[in-house]
Every structure is written in structure tokens, then in C-alpha cells.
């Protein structure tokens, strides 16, 4: 058997490390730099999420603007087509007017030539008529 002093030491040792031992909390020491690094990473992640949400909001705004611009483009294309059709119609009308005008000018030229010929005929007839009474008067006197 052990001596009483050893038994007392053994009893204290069992109390300290056995089932009846007092509760012990074990904490590891972590430096403040590690806590700061973790906080910096957390702030960076939150900033990245906020930036992503803002960019997504900008992207949706840009997509809406893109849709509006495409609609305006299609409206302008339709208007351009209508104007081209109208311009083609106007060009056809102008061409028809020009051809009609050319026909009228040529008809006027023909009529002016005919008028000049008729005037010559009238002047010839007038000369003949003036000469005719003189000849008839001379024939009566004879």
C-alpha cells in the first residue's frame, strides 16, 4: 500500500483529472489580424454582391432601353418604307407630267407650223381676192 502522503497526492490527482474534475474551458488564442482579415473578406463579399445587384439593375435598364431603341428603329424603318413608296409614286407622277408636257409641246409645235401654213394660205387667198375684183372690173369694162 502506498504511503499516506502518496495516497493523498494520488487522491488530489484523481480529483483534478477524473470524473469529479472541475470544468475546464479550452480556448485557443487567435490574433486580431486574423479577425481583421476575416472582416475584410466579409466586407469584400458584401461589396461584390451589392455591385452585382447594381450592375444587374443597370443591365435591366440597358435592356429596356435597347428594346425601346429597337422599337423606334422598326418604326423608322416602316416610315422610311412608306416615304419611299410615296416618293416612287411622286416620281411616277412627275414622269407622267413631263411626258404629257413633252407631248403638249410637240403638239403645240405641230399646231404652230399648221397655223403658219394656214396664215400663208390666207395671205395668198387675200392677195388673190384683192387681184380678182380688179380683173373682174376690167373684164366688165370690156
C-alpha positions as a Python dict, from the first residue, in 0.01 Angstrom:
ca = {
    (1, 'X'): (0, 0, 0),
    (2, 'X'): (122, 337, -67),
    (3, 'X'): (218, 572, 197),
    (4, 'X'): (-34, 825, 324),
    (5, 'X'): (144, 1113, 153),
    (6, 'X'): (144, 937, -182),
    (7, 'X'): (-218, 836, -133),
    (8, 'X'): (-310, 1198, -68),
    (9, 'X'): (-128, 1312, -379),
    (10, 'X'): (-297, 1037, -579),
    (11, 'X'): (-634, 1142, -444),
    (12, 'X'): (-574, 1506, -544),
    (13, 'X'): (-454, 1391, -885),
    (14, 'X'): (-773, 1188, -941),
    (15, 'X'): (-991, 1479, -834),
    (16, 'X'): (-818, 1703, -1078),
    (17, 'X'): (-831, 1471, -1382),
    (18, 'X'): (-1108, 1228, -1309),
    (19, 'X'): (-1486, 1240, -1336),
    (20, 'X'): (-1509, 1476, -1044),
    (21, 'X'): (-1266, 1718, -1201),
    (22, 'X'): (-1380, 2082, -1231),
    (23, 'X'): (-1492, 2203, -1571),
    (24, 'X'): (-1222, 2343, -1785),
    (25, 'X'): (-1268, 2563, -2090),
    (26, 'X'): (-1002, 2539, -2355),
    (27, 'X'): (-960, 2841, -2575),
    (28, 'X'): (-708, 2887, -2846),
    (29, 'X'): (-561, 3228, -2887),
    (30, 'X'): (-632, 3390, -3228),
    (31, 'X'): (-460, 3716, -3316),
    (32, 'X'): (-659, 4028, -3403),
    (33, 'X'): (-501, 4027, -3751),
    (34, 'X'): (-693, 3710, -3837),
    (35, 'X'): (-1018, 3863, -3717),
    (36, 'X'): (-943, 4174, -3928),
    (37, 'X'): (-869, 3959, -4235),
    (38, 'X'): (-1198, 3772, -4192),
    (39, 'X'): (-1386, 4102, -4158),
    (40, 'X'): (-1215, 4241, -4470),
    (41, 'X'): (-1314, 3930, -4670),
    (42, 'X'): (-1672, 3960, -4545),
    (43, 'X'): (-1686, 4330, -4643),
    (44, 'X'): (-1542, 4246, -4987),
    (45, 'X'): (-1806, 3976, -5039),
    (46, 'X'): (-2088, 4210, -4939),
    (47, 'X'): (-1948, 4480, -5170),
    (48, 'X'): (-1927, 4227, -5457),
    (49, 'X'): (-2289, 4124, -5403),
    (50, 'X'): (-2406, 4487, -5390),
    (51, 'X'): (-2204, 4570, -5704),
    (52, 'X'): (-2352, 4268, -5882),
    (53, 'X'): (-2706, 4372, -5792),
    (54, 'X'): (-2641, 4729, -5906),
    (55, 'X'): (-2489, 4606, -6233),
    (56, 'X'): (-2784, 4377, -6286),
    (57, 'X'): (-3016, 4672, -6232),
    (58, 'X'): (-2814, 4872, -6486),
    (59, 'X'): (-2826, 4577, -6724),
    (60, 'X'): (-3203, 4556, -6696),
    (61, 'X'): (-3223, 4931, -6760),
    (62, 'X'): (-2998, 4892, -7061),
    (63, 'X'): (-3207, 4601, -7184),
    (64, 'X'): (-3522, 4815, -7155),
    (65, 'X'): (-3352, 5099, -7341),
    (66, 'X'): (-3236, 4851, -7604),
    (67, 'X'): (-3595, 4730, -7652),
    (68, 'X'): (-3716, 5089, -7686),
    (69, 'X'): (-3445, 5171, -7940),
    (70, 'X'): (-3528, 4859, -8142),
    (71, 'X'): (-3895, 4962, -8144),
    (72, 'X'): (-3801, 5312, -8260),
    (73, 'X'): (-3580, 5159, -8530),
    (74, 'X'): (-3862, 4941, -8660),
    (75, 'X'): (-4099, 5242, -8655),
    (76, 'X'): (-3846, 5448, -8851),
    (77, 'X'): (-3797, 5161, -9099),
    (78, 'X'): (-4173, 5144, -9160),
    (79, 'X'): (-4187, 5522, -9204),
    (80, 'X'): (-3894, 5507, -9446),
    (81, 'X'): (-4071, 5239, -9649),
    (82, 'X'): (-4388, 5448, -9664),
    (83, 'X'): (-4190, 5754, -9771),
    (84, 'X'): (-4005, 5555, -10037),
    (85, 'X'): (-4333, 5427, -10176),
    (86, 'X'): (-4470, 5782, -10171),
    (87, 'X'): (-4155, 5913, -10340),
    (88, 'X'): (-4179, 5645, -10607),
    (89, 'X'): (-4542, 5743, -10668),
    (90, 'X'): (-4444, 6108, -10687),
    (91, 'X'): (-4160, 6027, -10928),
    (92, 'X'): (-4404, 5838, -11149),
    (93, 'X'): (-4641, 6134, -11139),
    (94, 'X'): (-4357, 6372, -11229),
    (95, 'X'): (-4251, 6146, -11518),
    (96, 'X'): (-4610, 6132, -11642),
    (97, 'X'): (-4635, 6511, -11621),
    (98, 'X'): (-4308, 6552, -11811),
    (99, 'X'): (-4414, 6314, -12084),
    (100, 'X'): (-4752, 6487, -12106),
    (101, 'X'): (-4578, 6823, -12120),
    (102, 'X'): (-4346, 6699, -12395),
    (103, 'X'): (-4644, 6569, -12590),
    (104, 'X'): (-4818, 6904, -12548),
    (105, 'X'): (-4506, 7092, -12658),
    (106, 'X'): (-4475, 6873, -12967),
    (107, 'X'): (-4848, 6917, -13039),
    (108, 'X'): (-4811, 7296, -12995),
    (109, 'X'): (-4518, 7293, -13238),
    (110, 'X'): (-4724, 7100, -13491),
    (111, 'X'): (-5017, 7339, -13446),
    (112, 'X'): (-4791, 7643, -13477),
    (113, 'X'): (-4650, 7508, -13803),
    (114, 'X'): (-5001, 7434, -13924),
    (115, 'X'): (-5110, 7782, -13816),
    (116, 'X'): (-4818, 7939, -14001),
    (117, 'X'): (-4912, 7738, -14314),
    (118, 'X'): (-5272, 7848, -14282),
    (119, 'X'): (-5165, 8211, -14242),
    (120, 'X'): (-4962, 8181, -14559),
    (121, 'X'): (-5264, 8033, -14734),
    (122, 'X'): (-5485, 8313, -14604),
    (123, 'X'): (-5242, 8580, -14717),
    (124, 'X'): (-5222, 8414, -15058),
    (125, 'X'): (-5600, 8400, -15080),
    (126, 'X'): (-5627, 8763, -14968),
    (127, 'X'): (-5388, 8867, -15244),
    (128, 'X'): (-5587, 8663, -15493),
    (129, 'X'): (-5912, 8817, -15370),
    (130, 'X'): (-5765, 9169, -15399),
    (131, 'X'): (-5648, 9097, -15751),
    (132, 'X'): (-5975, 8928, -15851),
    (133, 'X'): (-6205, 9238, -15832),
    (134, 'X'): (-5965, 9436, -16041),
    (135, 'X'): (-5960, 9168, -16306),
    (136, 'X'): (-6336, 9133, -16290),
    (137, 'X'): (-6384, 9506, -16310),
    (138, 'X'): (-6157, 9518, -16612),
    (139, 'X'): (-6347, 9233, -16769),
    (140, 'X'): (-6677, 9418, -16720),
    (141, 'X'): (-6549, 9728, -16883),
    (142, 'X'): (-6450, 9543, -17188),
}
